[in-house]
Amino acid sequence: MNIFLAGASRGVGYEIAQQLMANGNGANGNGANGNGASGNGASGNSVVALLRSAPAEADLNALGVIVVKGDALDADAMAQAMGERSLDAVISTIGGLPSDGGVRADFLGNKHLIDAAVGAKVPRFILISSIGSGNSVVALPPNVIETLGPVLKEKAQAEAYLAASGLAYTVIRPGGLLSEPATGQEILTEDVTVAGSIPRAAVATLTVRCLGSDKAVNKIFQPLIYRCSARQQWLRCLICRICSRICSAKEYARRI
Ligand SMILES: NC(=O)c1ccc[n+]([C@@H]2O[C@H](COP(=O)([O-])OP(=O)(O)OC[C@H]3O[C@@H](n4cnc5c(N)ncnc54)[C@H](OP(=O)(O)O)[C@@H]3O)[C@@H](O)[C@H]2O)c1
C-alpha cells in the first residue's frame, strides 16, 4: 500500500511508520494504485510522512520512509503533497497546540488533509481522534470533558468533516496514551461508553490492521485493553489466561 502519514514525528504516528515499514499486518503489497516504486519496507508498504520540522527526518529515512516537508495548516501544500502521488490511504495522528500558541491542527489541519485526499482521489482515510469526542462524550466524567473541551470540539469537527467527505473512513478514539509496550490484549470496540489508557504502540497496531479491513470502513472505534470478566479473573490461573485470549480474539473478530 502507498500511505501518506501525517503526525509521524513522534507518538502514535511514529509507531505507525515503524509498523508499516516492518510488517504488512494486512496492509502489505503495492496497493490498488500499484505505485510502490520507492520507500517500500519489508512489507511492500510505501510510506510518505508529512513533517513540519527536521528532528525526526533522519530516523524516518532510516526506516525507509519518504519525508515531505510541510504544515497541515497550509491547504495548498497538502493538496500538492498528495496530488503529485498515487496513494491508497491517508493516516492522520496530528494534534496538539503549536509551540507559538497559534492555531491548533486538530480540526483545520485535518480538514486540509481530508480536502487534499478528496482532491487526489485517495480512497481511504484513517483519523486518530480522542475519547470524549462526538457521541463518546458519555465515556468521560464532566470535569475531564470541561478541561479537554476545546480539543474535543475540534476533534469532533474533524470526525464529522471526514464522515461527510465521501472518503472510506475509520476514526479511532484513544483514551490516555501510554509510551509503553502493547499488551497484545488491545481491541477496538464501537461501544462509546468505555474509556481507558492504552499504549501508543497498540493504537498503531490497531490502526494498521484497519487499513487492511473492510469491516473497519466507515466506522468509529474506541480502542481499549480488553479485561477479563469478574468470573474469569476469579479463576486466576492458566485457564483464565487462555480464556481471556480466546474472548479477546472473539471480541476483536466481532468488531473488525
Ligand atoms: N496524549 C494523549 O493522551 C491523547 C489522548 C487521546 C487522543 N490523543 C490524540 O492522539 C493523537 C496522537 O497523539 P500522540 O501523543 O501520540 O502524538 P503527539 O505528540 O500529539 O504528536 C502530534 C503529531 O502531530 C504533528 N502535528 C501537529 N500539528 C501539525 C501540523 N500543523 N502540521 C503537521 N504536523 C502537525 C506533530 O508534529 P511536530 O513534531 O511538528 O509537532 C506530531 O507529529 C493526537 O491527535 C492526539 O491529540 C492523545
The ligand as an SDF file (V2000), in Angstrom:
LIG
                    3D

 48 52  0  0  0  0  0  0  0  0999 V2000
   -1.7960   12.2170   24.5610 N   0  0  0  0  0  0  0  0  0  0  0  0
   -2.9170   11.5920   24.8720 C   0  0  0  0  0  0  0  0  0  0  0  0
   -3.0860   11.0340   25.9660 O   0  0  0  0  0  0  0  0  0  0  0  0
   -4.0310   11.5480   23.8370 C   0  0  0  0  0  0  0  0  0  0  0  0
   -5.2730   11.0290   24.1960 C   0  0  0  0  0  0  0  0  0  0  0  0
   -6.2610   10.9030   23.2260 C   0  0  0  0  0  0  0  0  0  0  0  0
   -6.0090   11.3130   21.9240 C   0  0  0  0  0  0  0  0  0  0  0  0
   -4.7930   11.8370   21.5990 N   0  0  0  0  0  0  0  0  0  0  0  0
   -4.5560   12.2050   20.2090 C   0  0  0  0  0  0  0  0  0  0  0  0
   -3.8510   11.1290   19.5930 O   0  0  0  0  0  0  0  0  0  0  0  0
   -3.0050   11.6250   18.5600 C   0  0  0  0  0  0  0  0  0  0  0  0
   -1.5770   11.1370   18.7600 C   0  0  0  0  0  0  0  0  0  0  0  0
   -1.0990   11.5990   19.9960 O   0  0  0  0  0  0  0  0  0  0  0  0
    0.4480   11.4110   20.3930 P   0  0  0  0  0  0  0  0  0  0  0  0
    0.5410   11.9120   21.8000 O   0  0  0  0  0  0  0  0  0  0  0  0
    0.9080   10.0480   20.0640 O   0  0  0  0  0  0  0  0  0  0  0  0
    1.1880   12.3780   19.3780 O   0  0  0  0  0  0  0  0  0  0  0  0
    1.5460   13.9220   19.5740 P   0  0  0  0  0  0  0  0  0  0  0  0
    2.7240   14.0000   20.4780 O   0  0  0  0  0  0  0  0  0  0  0  0
    0.3120   14.6750   19.9260 O   0  0  0  0  0  0  0  0  0  0  0  0
    2.0530   14.2830   18.1010 O   0  0  0  0  0  0  0  0  0  0  0  0
    1.2620   15.0240   17.2450 C   0  0  0  0  0  0  0  0  0  0  0  0
    1.8730   14.9840   15.8720 C   0  0  0  0  0  0  0  0  0  0  0  0
    1.1270   15.8860   15.0500 O   0  0  0  0  0  0  0  0  0  0  0  0
    2.0550   16.6810   14.3530 C   0  0  0  0  0  0  0  0  0  0  0  0
    1.4470   17.9560   14.0180 N   0  0  0  0  0  0  0  0  0  0  0  0
    0.7630   18.8000   14.8480 C   0  0  0  0  0  0  0  0  0  0  0  0
    0.3690   19.8790   14.1810 N   0  0  0  0  0  0  0  0  0  0  0  0
    0.8080   19.7150   12.9070 C   0  0  0  0  0  0  0  0  0  0  0  0
    0.7160   20.4980   11.7440 C   0  0  0  0  0  0  0  0  0  0  0  0
    0.1050   21.6890   11.7470 N   0  0  0  0  0  0  0  0  0  0  0  0
    1.2820   20.0330   10.5990 N   0  0  0  0  0  0  0  0  0  0  0  0
    1.9160   18.8440   10.5730 C   0  0  0  0  0  0  0  0  0  0  0  0
    2.0310   18.0440   11.6540 N   0  0  0  0  0  0  0  0  0  0  0  0
    1.4970   18.5010   12.8020 C   0  0  0  0  0  0  0  0  0  0  0  0
    3.2290   16.8400   15.3030 C   0  0  0  0  0  0  0  0  0  0  0  0
    4.3610   17.2790   14.5830 O   0  0  0  0  0  0  0  0  0  0  0  0
    5.5220   18.1810   15.2630 P   0  0  0  0  0  0  0  0  0  0  0  0
    6.5720   17.2140   15.7180 O   0  0  0  0  0  0  0  0  0  0  0  0
    5.9860   19.0440   14.1420 O   0  0  0  0  0  0  0  0  0  0  0  0
    4.9090   18.9590   16.3910 O   0  0  0  0  0  0  0  0  0  0  0  0
    3.3320   15.4000   15.8200 C   0  0  0  0  0  0  0  0  0  0  0  0
    3.9890   14.5910   14.8680 O   0  0  0  0  0  0  0  0  0  0  0  0
   -3.1350   13.1420   18.6080 C   0  0  0  0  0  0  0  0  0  0  0  0
   -4.0690   13.5530   17.6190 O   0  0  0  0  0  0  0  0  0  0  0  0
   -3.6800   13.4140   19.9910 C   0  0  0  0  0  0  0  0  0  0  0  0
   -4.4310   14.6190   20.0450 O   0  0  0  0  0  0  0  0  0  0  0  0
   -3.8080   11.9520   22.5250 C   0  0  0  0  0  0  0  0  0  0  0  0
  1  2  1  0
  2  3  2  0
  2  4  1  0
  4  5  1  0
  4 48  2  0
  5  6  2  0
  6  7  1  0
  7  8  2  0
  8  9  1  0
  8 48  1  0
  9 10  1  0
  9 46  1  0
 10 11  1  0
 11 12  1  0
 11 44  1  0
 12 13  1  0
 13 14  1  0
 14 15  2  0
 14 16  1  0
 14 17  1  0
 17 18  1  0
 18 19  2  0
 18 20  1  0
 18 21  1  0
 21 22  1  0
 22 23  1  0
 23 24  1  0
 23 42  1  0
 24 25  1  0
 25 26  1  0
 25 36  1  0
 26 27  1  0
 26 35  1  0
 27 28  2  0
 28 29  1  0
 29 30  1  0
 29 35  2  0
 30 31  1  0
 30 32  2  0
 32 33  1  0
 33 34  2  0
 34 35  1  0
 36 37  1  0
 36 42  1  0
 37 38  1  0
 38 39  2  0
 38 40  1  0
 38 41  1  0
 42 43  1  0
 44 45  1  0
 44 46  1  0
 46 47  1  0
M  CHG  2   8   1  16  -1
M  END
$$$$
